[in-house]
């Protein structure tokens, strides 16, 4: 079975679990306040994981502390989005061949539904500079799906409702990915575009997509990039 087919199956299972699970949770006494608290938590985990995938391992925008890197790697596992090495090579090719032949998840090249269902184009070899010198990221990549399954089992033993939260975490992270890569490239127009302030409420700076493509090594992508200005320096980055 192709990797892209496995990804599509994973999407169907986790989105279904999130939708059905939320319905079950609310019919069994969950309150709106509880939902908002869980949403804030999953948004935080998703943001930290994305900082690890994108800003640290792919673009080397900052040097994390020992604890910061472990937190980012664990949160990457929690999201279930992709093994770090898979993300890095796909995203490096996305920058190298932006909106051209060879861009594995350029919407102009693969279309909306292939993007949404994780049916990316083939990636070409790339030198993954930052990833290549981090043995812990390579170990997580090698054991990613076993770690993800072990985490599901652990959460189920603690409280089965946590598995609903995990499914929601994946679903929210994936929806953010679709929004950024589709709208951030003008859909089929294939032009990097900055998204608006509403998107920034959830993306914390990743919405400055054109700015990022123009200067991929810059940690602070725009005026309201709260991830680059605050979250990374306060929680993840080594002090200069």
Buried (B, 14 or more C-beta within 10 A) or exposed (E): EEEBEEBBEBBEEBBEBBBEBBEEBEEEEBEEEEBEEBBEEBBBBBBBBBBBBBBBBBBBBBEBEEEBBEBBBBBBBBBBBBBBBBBBBBBBBBBEBBBEEBBBBBBBBBBEEBBBBBBBBEBEEBEBEBBEEBEEBBEBBEEBEEBBEEBBEEBEEEEEBBBBBBBBBBBBBBBBBBBBBBBBBBBEEBEBBBBEEEBBEBBBBBBBBBBBBEEBEBBBBBEBBBBBBEBBBEBBBEEE
